[in-house]
Amino acid sequence: MTAAAVTKKKNKISLGEYKTILPYLVRYRRQYVLGFLCLILVDASQILLPQFVRQAVNLISMGSVTAVSGGSNNSVWNRIFLLCLGMTGVMLFISGGRFLWRYFIHGSSRRIEAELRNRLFDHLLILSGDFYQKNKIGDLMARSINDVGAVRNAIGMGLVALVDGTVLAAAILVIIFIQDARTAAFAVIPLLPITLMILLFGHMVGKQFQNMQETYSAMSDAVQETFSGIRVIKSFVKEWWFIKKFADTNDDYRDANMALVKTFGLFFPLISFLSGLTSLILLLVGGQRVVIGLMSPGDLVALFSYFQMLIWPLMGSGFMVNLIQRGAVSLDRVNAILETKPSIVSPALVKSPGAEKSVNEIEIRNLSFAYGGKDVLEHITVNIPRNSWVGILGRTGSGKSTLLKTITRVVDPPPGAVFVRGVDVRDWDLEELRSIFSVTPQDSYLFSDSIRNNIGYGLENPGDSLIKESAEFAALDRDLTGFARGLDTTIGERGLTLSGGQKQRIAISRALIMDTEFLILDDALSAVDAETEKRILRKLQDARDRKIRSGRGFTGLIVSHRVSTLAYTDMVLVLEQGRIAESGAPRELLEKGGFYARMAELQRLEQGGCSGIGLD
């Protein structure tokens, strides 16, 4: 099941999604404990401040009475001055504590974010090719960046709002009821509807944020697809269509955001209004008690301060619910990927290549393979001896590339169908199996890096001489003089600044530098001119002969539409609708007069001046 499908399957996001984060929270428990300890000390210090104000106001009132009666009020102002010094000390302590809890809690959440993103990236790399056929790159990028960021906010500021709001609200409620229970009982009445609103708010935000993240993924998909296919878009003058497509997804993302903004726009003003009612009730009830002498002016001012301080826990509760819900939604999307298992994995019990003796390096025994119920290969049987050079020819869609993918287990063949060195490929360690093959795939994918780094990509520290030798081997040396910085020239994404032939030759150099015993070229010379192709094939023949003489061995498979390319091989397989229609040495197939011979004649005529004749 795809990550997107898993997310859509769930109608309700639960806090159980946070199970993924628990090991990280345990690992950073010391930092979180220190952070929350600093946070609680800051809250305790904040609660002290209204008491300083209460005493100061009562002293000022006492000083006014003393002044009216003609007495001295110096001692009153001295005590007020000491209270101000005390408040200054407490505020300095609060500032230091706030720095420390931010350092411990936000620092830990940032580290967890980085580790979770690394874990997600590592997991994406082990997933099989079929996963990427079913999931769009833009969506995966949104989950890796946007969703992981939302998780960080939840375990950072979300937990701060939870602990801070709970501790502060509980302590304040205890203090105000101790100070004047009757006034407090009336003033907290508006808190009941606020609690109900918070519960409703959390449910609404969860759904709206999930919709917002999904529309963001769709917008990312549109951008990634547009820039990846910019050449095709420009050649067909379809910029207007992609502009409209992006505008539509951008509007959807805006609308999803606006839905969330409207919810916030309604929630927080209502919270402020209800908090204002608390102040109104306090003024009416508390003011009356001050007038009749049941409460001092300082007590009333302190109560006002405490109720003002209660606004943050009330507002923060909505903030906390929002962050926790966002984090749960995002973790659901991240967990959907982390819980996806690769379809192709190494076996529990790996067999040694020497466990069985075989004269053939590659054996394919009655192989049949299908994509989604559609047969691609049917009853393929072929033996490829060591040191042989095998060509594969066939019409588009005849199964050539799929056959090669089963050998390296890029797709999974049935058990007992494909053997390398006498061992079923399904019994090999996956990394070991693929490490003995050098492969140049059809698409010749290149990275946005220097030509040098693209050629030496498979080796940790390839020497300069080795890179130059591989470039010369693939007839790339003469092109380097046309690049501004030679091998150090940076190419565009996916080789955007190169011709098709240059991309193919860099990809061939990248494969050849690995110097493995098995070489697979999947239509890797289709964009290369005949003269360059001949030069490359001759060098491959020379390299093959050297390896055979040294006892290392060389077994190669090459897919090509050109009969001139296949003429260098020892044996050619001709595929027709997933079956082997012909097989044998190139000369034998020419004499048989079958598909291979017809293609040879057509291509001979093309070279003689006829056009419009191709393999398809």
Residue, then its C-alpha position, 0 to 999 in steps of 0.5 A: m500500500t502506498a503512503a498516500a493510500v495509508t493516509k487517506k484510509k484513516n478518517k481519524i488521526s489519533l495521538g497514538e501516532y506519537k509512538t514513533i517519537l517516544p524513543y527520541l523523547v526517552r533519549y533526550r529525557r534529561q534535556y526535557v526534564l531540565g527544560f521543564l524544571c526551568l519552565i516550572l521555576v519560571d512559572a513559580s516566579q511569575i506567580l510571585l510578581p502579583q504578590f509583590v504588587r499586592q503588597a506595594v498597593n496596600l502599602i501605597s494605600m497605607g501611605s496615603v492614609t498616613a499622609v492624610s493624618g500628618g504622619s511620616n511615610n518614609s518607612v512605607w516608601n522604603r518598604i516599597f523600594l525593597l519590593c521593587l528590588g525584589m521584583t527586579g531580581v525575580m524578573l532577572f531570574i525569569s529571563g534566565g529561566r526562559f533562556l534555559w528552557r528554550y535552550f533545552i526544549h527547543g534544542s532537543s526538538r530541533r535535534i529530534e527533527a534532524e534525526l527523524r528526517n535522517r531516519l525518513f530519508d534512510h528508509l526512503l532509500i531502502l524502499s523498492g522501485d515499485f514504491y516510487q512508481k506509486n508515490k509522487i516525489g513532490d509528496l515525499m518531499a513535502r512529508s520530509i520537510n513540511d511534516v517533519g517540521a510540524v512534528r518538531n513544533a509539536i514536541g517543542m512549543g506544543l509540549v511547552a504550551l501543555v506543561d506551562g498552561t497546566v502548571l500556571a493555570a492550576a497554580i493560579l486557580v489555587i491561589i485565587f480561591i485561597q485569596d478570595a473564594r467567593t470572587a474567584a467562583f464568579a470570575v471563573i464561570p466563563l472558563l467552562p465554555i472556553t474548555l468546550m470551545i478548545l475541544l471543538f477547536g482541536h477536532m476542527v484543526g486536525k481535519q483542516f491541517q490534514n487537508m492543508q498538508e495534502t494540498y501542499s503535497a499536490m502543489s509540490d508535485a506540480v512544481q517538481e513535475t514542471f521543472s523536471g519536464i521543462r524541456v518538453i514543456k517548452s518544446f510543445v509551448k505548453e507553459w500556459w497549461f502548467i501555469k494554470k495547473f500550478a495556479d489551481t493547486n496554489d489556489d487550493y493550498r490558499d483555500a485550505n490555509m484560509a479555512l484554518v485562518k478562519t477557524f483561528g480568527l473565530f476562536f481567539p477573539l471568542i477566547s479574548f471576549l470570554s476572558g474580558l467577561t472574567s475581568l468584568i465579573l472581577l471588577l463588579v464582584g471584587g470592587q464591591r467587596v473592596v468598598i465594603g471592606l472585605m478585600s483590600p485594594g492590593d488583593l483586588v489588583a493581585l486578582f486582576s493580575y492573576f486573571q490576566m495571567l490566566i489568559w495565556p493558559l487559555m490562549g495557549s491551550g488552543f495553541m497547544v491543541n493546534l500544534i499537537q493536532r498538526g503534529a499528529v496529522s504530520l506523524d500519520r503521514v510520516n509513519a505511513i512511509l516508515e511503516t511501508k516495507p520494501s518489497i525486495v529485501s535480502p533473505a534471512l539466510v544468504k547463500s554463498p555463490g560457491a555453494e553450487k557449481s555451475v558452468n554458467e554465470i547467469e542462468i534463466r530457467n523458465l522465467s515468467f514475469a508480469y506487472g500488475g497482472k499483465d505478462v511481460l516475460e513468458h517462459i524465458t530460458v537461457n544460459i549465459p556462460r562466463n566471459s560471454w558477451v550477449g546482445i538483446l534485440g526486440r521491439t519496444g515493449s518486448g521485455k528487454s529491460t525487464l529481463l535485465k532488471t530480474i538479473t539484478r533484482v531491481v524487480d523480483p523474479p519468481p523463486g528458482a527462475v534466475f541464477v547468478r553463479g549457480v545461486d538463485v538471485r533471491d538467495w543472494d545478499l541484495e547489496e552483494l548481488r548488485s555490487i558485482f554488476s555495473v549497470t547503465p540504465q536506459d534513462s542515463y540519469l545524471f546528478s547536478d554535480s561536476i562531470r568528474n563526480n558523476i563519473g566517480y560516483g560509485l567509488e569513494n575516492p577515485g583517482d584523477s587518472l582513473i576518471k580520465e581513463s574511464a572518460e577516454f574509454a567512453a570516448l568522452d575525452r574529445d568533448l571535454t575540451g568544449f566544456a569551460r572547466g573540463l571534468d570539473t564542469t557542473i552540469g544541470e539537473r539530470g544532465l540538462t546542459l548536455s546532449g543525449g550522447q554526452k549523457q550516455r557516455i558519462a553514464i557508461s564511464r560511471a559504469l566502467i570505472m567500477d571495473t566489475e565482472f558483469l556489465i549491463l548496457d541497457d540501450a546505452l548507445s542509442a544517442v551515440d553516433a556510429e563512429t563513436e559507438k564503434r570506438i567504444l565497442r572496440k575498447l570494450q572488446d579490448a578490456r574484455d580480452r585483458k580481463i579474460r587473460s588475467g583470469r578475472g573474467f568478463t560477462g556482459l549484456i547489451v540491449s540495442h536496436r542497432v544490429s551493428t552494435l550487436a555484431y560485436t557480441d557472442m550471442v544475440l537473444v531476440l525477444e518478441q512479446g516477452r518470449i525468445a523468438e530467436s537466439g544464436a551468434p550474429r552470423e547464424l541469425l543473419e543466415k536464418g532470415g528471421f527478425y534479426a536478419r530483417m532488421a539488419e537489412l532495413q538498417r543497411l538500407e537506412q545507411g544507404g539513404c532510405s529514411g523513415i525505417g526503424l525498429d518499431 
